[in-house]
Amino acid sequence: MLANEEIALECPYCKGEIYRPLAWFKQAYNSCPSCEGGLAASQFDATVAEIEAAFESSVAEMVVGQKGCGCNCNH
């Protein structure tokens, strides 16, 4: 997935939508644009990993023509 691909994730504090490039959520520290709450990259690690895996699976499906499971296996 491209680092500048924009995604929307929920702020863990104000529950507002944060719409930023994927790379923004991977930065060590940021502030929510709505509530100014401090955000660490670790707060988004699991969600970002899921999004990247889904994107990679979709790309594999387009390239290979088969639905992939996203685990880099050969089934």
ABEGO torsion letter per residue (X at the ends): XBAABBBBBBBAAAGBBBBBBAAAAABABBBBAAAGBBBBAAAAAAAAAAAAAAAAAAAAAAAAGBBBAGAGBAX
